[in-house]
Amino acid sequence: MTSIDYDASRTALYTPERQATLFEAGRGYTPTQWAVEAARLAYYRAEESDAEYQRLNAALGCAGFGAPVLLRDHATYAFGSLHTSDGSALLAFRGTQPDEIRHLATNLQAQQTDWSESGGRVHAGFAKAARSVLPQVRDWLGGDARQHSRLIVAGHSLGAALATLAGTVLEPAMLVTLGSPRVGDADFVAALADLHVMRIVDGCDVVTQLPPALSFYAHAGAVTYIRCSDGACVDDPSPSEIDADRVQGRARYATEHAWRPGSVLLRELADHAPINYVRAFF
């Protein structure tokens, strides 16, 4: 069981950049921990001020990473950083600004387009966003990060979708997604079959259930499911196990959290908060 409390607050969901990093100087972390916390740190507004850039730099430094390189084009944002001892390259994509999460379901109802980079068809909006920043990512990997020992790609929400698309192009050693919507069709998913994909789903998170599977979208990778009951991770549980856990989780949320001032009303949204993903790994 995780030692970090579940956070049902609107602050955790809508402004995750306010929370301090979970990395602590002098402690060792696994690549999975690097990835999940990097997906959360991508919400730090490092592009907006030097103070926020230094805050991100300090957070990454606690885990042994060097100064981040900001990779962005209009609304698409990611950062890259190199581990100072083992040479791992860490690439994290930012998700939808959480204060616009109410629009996400509508945004996901979009047409598909060909993803010529690997095959299959994908969400047109995700494809446009990924293509806008991938040239900068390639320049970084072929330039300052050209000596990297391995590449780890991560993201949360929209950032998870962008990380998934990038995975077909960059072929990372590890692709870690938190709260990812479905990105493309079965042919697109097949292109990721040989990658090490860790697709993490937190309990009732509604974003992971969109767009509906019947709309020609599929998920990439077997699920690592964070149980509502105790916050522990379970690899590839059965649909019936997930359904039963979600029923109990919704009932528990209604009695323990939904009525409290400052809490998100529905567990389906509260479970999407980045901290409620990362807490399962720290």
One Martini backbone bead per residue (centre of mass of N, CA, C, O) as a GRO file, in nm:
protein
  282
    1MET     BB    1   0.098   0.035   0.020
    2THR     BB    2   0.072   0.352   0.010
    3SER     BB    3   0.203   0.654   0.184
    4ILE     BB    4   0.012   0.829   0.009
    5ASP     BB    5  -0.244   1.018  -0.003
    6TYR     BB    6  -0.536   1.064  -0.119
    7ASP     BB    7  -0.642   1.317  -0.372
    8ALA     BB    8  -0.961   1.501  -0.398
    9SER     BB    9  -0.876   1.766  -0.498
   10ARG     BB   10  -0.889   2.029  -0.717
   11THR     BB   11  -0.591   2.098  -0.711
   12ALA     BB   12  -0.478   1.823  -0.809
   13LEU     BB   13  -0.629   1.838  -1.086
   14TYR     BB   14  -0.596   2.154  -1.192
   15THR     BB   15  -0.295   2.214  -1.015
   16PRO     BB   16  -0.021   2.020  -1.015
   17GLU     BB   17   0.216   2.241  -1.015
   18ARG     BB   18   0.202   2.307  -0.695
   19GLN     BB   19   0.346   2.054  -0.637
   20ALA     BB   20   0.582   1.887  -0.505
   21THR     BB   21   0.825   1.687  -0.526
   22LEU     BB   22   0.916   1.337  -0.465
   23PHE     BB   23   1.193   1.394  -0.488
   24GLU     BB   24   1.504   1.298  -0.321
   25ALA     BB   25   1.793   1.362  -0.212
   26GLY     BB   26   1.992   1.058  -0.212
   27ARG     BB   27   1.795   0.885  -0.368
   28GLY     BB   28   1.675   0.600  -0.516
   29TYR     BB   29   1.552   0.517  -0.852
   30THR     BB   30   1.345   0.404  -1.077
   31PRO     BB   31   1.243   0.424  -1.398
   32THR     BB   32   0.944   0.436  -1.322
   33GLN     BB   33   0.969   0.674  -1.129
   34TRP     BB   34   1.077   0.871  -1.325
   35ALA     BB   35   0.834   0.866  -1.522
   36VAL     BB   36   0.590   0.938  -1.337
   37GLU     BB   37   0.709   1.207  -1.228
   38ALA     BB   38   0.763   1.343  -1.502
   39ALA     BB   39   0.464   1.359  -1.588
   40ARG     BB   40   0.407   1.566  -1.355
   41LEU     BB   41   0.641   1.779  -1.407
   42ALA     BB   42   0.527   1.880  -1.687
   43TYR     BB   43   0.335   2.099  -1.538
   44TYR     BB   44   0.550   2.275  -1.510
   45ARG     BB   45   0.608   2.629  -1.587
   46ALA     BB   46   0.907   2.660  -1.731
   47GLU     BB   47   0.828   2.862  -1.978
   48GLU     BB   48   0.737   3.128  -1.793
   49SER     BB   49   0.996   3.102  -1.592
   50ASP     BB   50   1.286   3.086  -1.417
   51ALA     BB   51   1.172   2.979  -1.154
   52GLU     BB   52   1.030   2.728  -1.282
   53TYR     BB   53   1.277   2.610  -1.411
   54GLN     BB   54   1.439   2.573  -1.145
   55ARG     BB   55   1.233   2.385  -1.017
   56LEU     BB   56   1.263   2.158  -1.223
   57ASN     BB   57   1.568   2.125  -1.200
   58ALA     BB   58   1.568   2.046  -0.898
   59ALA     BB   59   1.389   1.798  -0.916
   60LEU     BB   60   1.570   1.636  -1.113
   61GLY     BB   61   1.832   1.651  -0.941
   62CYS     BB   62   1.730   1.454  -0.714
   63ALA     BB   63   1.748   1.209  -0.953
   64GLY     BB   64   2.016   1.282  -1.145
   65PHE     BB   65   1.942   1.516  -1.333
   66GLY     BB   66   1.966   1.742  -1.561
   67ALA     BB   67   1.905   1.993  -1.741
   68PRO     BB   68   1.638   2.097  -1.902
   69VAL     BB   69   1.471   2.061  -2.215
   70LEU     BB   70   1.265   2.259  -2.404
   71LEU     BB   71   0.968   2.135  -2.584
   72ARG     BB   72   0.794   2.344  -2.825
   73ASP     BB   73   0.449   2.413  -2.974
   74HIS     BB   74   0.258   2.606  -2.850
   75ALA     BB   75   0.053   2.364  -2.692
   76THR     BB   76   0.312   2.195  -2.703
   77TYR     BB   77   0.478   1.994  -2.439
   78ALA     BB   78   0.823   1.929  -2.337
   79PHE     BB   79   1.084   1.733  -2.175
   80GLY     BB   80   1.443   1.698  -2.143
   81SER     BB   81   1.672   1.452  -1.982
   82LEU     BB   82   1.985   1.369  -1.829
   83HIS     BB   83   2.155   1.132  -1.678
   84THR     BB   84   2.460   1.170  -1.508
   85SER     BB   85   2.540   0.849  -1.486
   86ASP     BB   86   2.369   0.651  -1.714
   87GLY     BB   87   2.237   0.825  -1.971
   88SER     BB   88   1.950   0.869  -1.952
   89ALA     BB   89   1.663   0.950  -2.139
   90LEU     BB   90   1.411   1.195  -2.062
   91LEU     BB   91   1.064   1.205  -2.178
   92ALA     BB   92   0.808   1.462  -2.125
   93PHE     BB   93   0.458   1.506  -2.149
   94ARG     BB   94   0.207   1.724  -2.156
   95GLY     BB   95  -0.102   1.781  -2.071
   96THR     BB   96  -0.383   1.895  -2.024
   97GLN     BB   97  -0.503   2.154  -1.895
   98PRO     BB   98  -0.686   2.088  -1.615
   99ASP     BB   99  -0.897   2.339  -1.642
  100GLU     BB  100  -0.994   2.172  -1.929
  101ILE     BB  101  -1.125   1.883  -1.872
  102ARG     BB  102  -1.428   1.931  -1.961
  103HIS     BB  103  -1.331   1.915  -2.280
  104LEU     BB  104  -1.216   1.629  -2.345
  105ALA     BB  105  -1.454   1.461  -2.451
  106THR     BB  106  -1.494   1.638  -2.700
  107ASN     BB  107  -1.203   1.618  -2.820
  108LEU     BB  108  -1.228   1.296  -2.864
  109GLN     BB  109  -1.448   1.365  -3.093
  110ALA     BB  110  -1.265   1.259  -3.350
  111GLN     BB  111  -1.106   1.218  -3.620
  112GLN     BB  112  -0.924   1.018  -3.823
  113THR     BB  113  -0.577   0.953  -3.910
  114ASP     BB  114  -0.299   0.898  -4.064
  115TRP     BB  115  -0.005   0.708  -3.946
  116SER     BB  116   0.277   0.698  -4.131
  117GLU     BB  117   0.507   0.631  -3.923
  118SER     BB  118   0.354   0.315  -3.867
  119GLY     BB  119   0.049   0.304  -3.885
  120GLY     BB  120  -0.262   0.364  -3.908
  121ARG     BB  121  -0.510   0.520  -3.696
  122VAL     BB  122  -0.567   0.853  -3.555
  123HIS     BB  123  -0.599   1.113  -3.371
  124ALA     BB  124  -0.580   1.417  -3.514
  125GLY     BB  125  -0.499   1.601  -3.274
  126PHE     BB  126  -0.263   1.433  -3.171
  127ALA     BB  127  -0.099   1.429  -3.432
  128LYS     BB  128  -0.051   1.731  -3.458
  129ALA     BB  129   0.093   1.771  -3.185
  130ALA     BB  130   0.326   1.572  -3.228
  131ARG     BB  131   0.441   1.687  -3.499
  132SER     BB  132   0.521   1.974  -3.381
  133VAL     BB  133   0.764   1.840  -3.175
  134LEU     BB  134   0.943   1.609  -3.299
  135PRO     BB  135   1.178   1.768  -3.427
  136GLN     BB  136   1.297   1.860  -3.152
  137VAL     BB  137   1.343   1.583  -3.036
  138ARG     BB  138   1.541   1.485  -3.252
  139ASP     BB  139   1.750   1.707  -3.209
  140TRP     BB  140   1.817   1.631  -2.918
  141LEU     BB  141   1.891   1.327  -2.965
  142GLY     BB  142   2.112   1.420  -3.198
  143GLY     BB  143   2.262   1.601  -2.991
  144ASP     BB  144   2.292   1.640  -2.667
  145ALA     BB  145   2.163   1.319  -2.657
  146ARG     BB  146   2.341   1.116  -2.840
  147GLN     BB  147   2.473   0.945  -2.576
  148HIS     BB  148   2.248   0.783  -2.494
  149SER     BB  149   2.152   0.472  -2.348
  150ARG     BB  150   1.842   0.555  -2.313
  151LEU     BB  151   1.479   0.568  -2.359
  152ILE     BB  152   1.229   0.760  -2.179
  153VAL     BB  153   0.870   0.770  -2.202
  154ALA     BB  154   0.623   1.021  -2.094
  155GLY     BB  155   0.271   1.059  -1.970
  156HIS     BB  156  -0.030   1.259  -1.917
  157SER     BB  157  -0.292   1.211  -2.084
  158LEU     BB  158  -0.221   1.379  -2.345
  159GLY     BB  159   0.077   1.307  -2.291
  160ALA     BB  160   0.027   1.002  -2.336
  161ALA     BB  161  -0.055   1.021  -2.631
  162LEU     BB  162   0.210   1.152  -2.730
  163ALA     BB  163   0.397   0.928  -2.628
  164THR     BB  164   0.277   0.706  -2.805
  165LEU     BB  165   0.343   0.832  -3.075
  166ALA     BB  166   0.649   0.862  -3.022
  167GLY     BB  167   0.707   0.555  -2.988
  168THR     BB  168   0.686   0.486  -3.301
  169VAL     BB  169   0.947   0.669  -3.368
  170LEU     BB  170   1.169   0.624  -3.117
  171GLU     BB  171   1.189   0.356  -2.967
  172PRO     BB  172   1.185   0.299  -2.669
  173ALA     BB  173   1.266   0.126  -2.381
  174MET     BB  174   1.030   0.312  -2.243
  175LEU     BB  175   0.667   0.328  -2.198
  176VAL     BB  176   0.483   0.571  -1.998
  177THR     BB  177   0.137   0.576  -1.898
  178LEU     BB  178  -0.102   0.821  -1.772
  179GLY     BB  179  -0.420   0.844  -1.833
  180SER     BB  180  -0.493   0.721  -2.114
  181PRO     BB  181  -0.617   0.748  -2.398
  182ARG     BB  182  -0.721   0.659  -2.684
  183VAL     BB  183  -0.540   0.684  -3.003
  184GLY     BB  184  -0.602   0.421  -3.186
  185ASP     BB  185  -0.599   0.162  -3.373
  186ALA     BB  186  -0.509  -0.163  -3.417
  187ASP     BB  187  -0.276  -0.097  -3.615
  188PHE     BB  188  -0.132   0.098  -3.431
  189VAL     BB  189  -0.090  -0.089  -3.186
  190ALA     BB  190   0.087  -0.300  -3.338
  191ALA     BB  191   0.342  -0.102  -3.353
  192LEU     BB  192   0.385  -0.153  -3.017
  193ALA     BB  193   0.444  -0.460  -2.951
  194ASP     BB  194   0.780  -0.432  -2.906
  195LEU     BB  195   0.730  -0.258  -2.668
  196HIS     BB  196   0.777  -0.114  -2.352
  197VAL     BB  197   0.460  -0.102  -2.204
  198MET     BB  198   0.316   0.125  -1.951
  199ARG     BB  199  -0.027   0.114  -1.861
  200ILE     BB  200  -0.182   0.340  -1.647
  201VAL     BB  201  -0.465   0.283  -1.422
  202ASP     BB  202  -0.689   0.478  -1.221
  203GLY     BB  203  -0.946   0.324  -1.165
  204CYS     BB  204  -1.210   0.549  -1.273
  205ASP     BB  205  -1.078   0.688  -1.498
  206VAL     BB  206  -1.232   0.836  -1.769
  207VAL     BB  207  -1.006   0.887  -1.984
  208THR     BB  208  -0.941   0.571  -2.026
  209GLN     BB  209  -1.252   0.544  -2.169
  210LEU     BB  210  -1.135   0.720  -2.407
  211PRO     BB  211  -1.258   0.647  -2.649
  212PRO     BB  212  -1.462   0.426  -2.732
  213ALA     BB  213  -1.409   0.110  -2.846
  214LEU     BB  214  -1.646   0.132  -3.073
  215SER     BB  215  -1.465   0.383  -3.223
  216PHE     BB  216  -1.188   0.252  -3.334
  217TYR     BB  217  -1.044   0.212  -3.056
  218ALA     BB  218  -0.728   0.142  -2.882
  219HIS     BB  219  -0.514  -0.002  -2.665
  220ALA     BB  220  -0.178   0.020  -2.539
  221GLY     BB  221  -0.121  -0.226  -2.364
  222ALA     BB  222  -0.110  -0.351  -2.073
  223VAL     BB  223  -0.250  -0.320  -1.765
  224THR     BB  224  -0.190  -0.100  -1.488
  225TYR     BB  225  -0.370  -0.129  -1.188
  226ILE     BB  226  -0.523   0.096  -0.962
  227ARG     BB  227  -0.663   0.045  -0.676
  228CYS     BB  228  -0.920   0.163  -0.482
  229SER     BB  229  -0.887   0.004  -0.212
  230ASP     BB  230  -0.528   0.050  -0.182
  231GLY     BB  231  -0.331   0.168  -0.425
  232ALA     BB  232  -0.251  -0.080  -0.580
  233CYS     BB  233  -0.083  -0.277  -0.810
  234VAL     BB  234  -0.213  -0.444  -1.112
  235ASP     BB  235  -0.151  -0.685  -1.348
  236ASP     BB  236  -0.381  -0.759  -1.569
  237PRO     BB  237  -0.671  -0.757  -1.498
  238SER     BB  238  -0.980  -0.834  -1.502
  239PRO     BB  239  -1.273  -0.691  -1.585
  240SER     BB  240  -1.424  -0.789  -1.328
  241GLU     BB  241  -1.223  -0.674  -1.123
  242ILE     BB  242  -1.250  -0.381  -1.206
  243ASP     BB  243  -1.554  -0.344  -1.171
  244ALA     BB  244  -1.565  -0.413  -0.868
  245ASP     BB  245  -1.368  -0.194  -0.771
  246ARG     BB  246  -1.528   0.052  -0.881
  247VAL     BB  247  -1.783   0.021  -0.717
  248GLN     BB  248  -1.641   0.052  -0.442
  249GLY     BB  249  -1.499   0.322  -0.501
  250ARG     BB  250  -1.748   0.501  -0.540
  251ALA     BB  251  -1.876   0.453  -0.264
  252ARG     BB  252  -1.636   0.553  -0.095
  253TYR     BB  253  -1.615   0.838  -0.212
  254ALA     BB  254  -1.899   0.941  -0.127
  255THR     BB  255  -1.833   0.912   0.192
  256GLU     BB  256  -1.522   1.050   0.205
  257HIS     BB  257  -1.521   1.307  -0.032
  258ALA     BB  258  -1.751   1.450  -0.206
  259TRP     BB  259  -1.862   1.639   0.051
  260ARG     BB  260  -1.610   1.794   0.061
  261PRO     BB  261  -1.453   2.071   0.066
  262GLY     BB  262  -1.270   2.085  -0.245
  263SER     BB  263  -1.386   1.848  -0.387
  264VAL     BB  264  -1.436   1.623  -0.610
  265LEU     BB  265  -1.730   1.481  -0.702
  266LEU     BB  266  -1.584   1.263  -0.888
  267ARG     BB  267  -1.392   0.986  -0.926
  268GLU     BB  268  -1.345   0.993  -1.238
  269LEU     BB  269  -1.168   1.259  -1.188
  270ALA     BB  270  -0.985   1.224  -0.937
  271ASP     BB  271  -0.817   0.981  -1.061
  272HIS     BB  272  -0.666   1.179  -1.274
  273ALA     BB  273  -0.475   1.279  -1.088
  274PRO     BB  274  -0.139   1.261  -1.083
  275ILE     BB  275  -0.092   1.188  -0.777
  276ASN     BB  276  -0.283   0.923  -0.798
  277TYR     BB  277  -0.052   0.779  -0.952
  278VAL     BB  278   0.229   0.826  -0.815
  279ARG     BB  279   0.164   0.710  -0.525
  280ALA     BB  280   0.200   0.398  -0.621
  281PHE     BB  281   0.547   0.452  -0.641
  282PHE     BB  282   0.614   0.590  -0.324
   0.00000   0.00000   0.00000
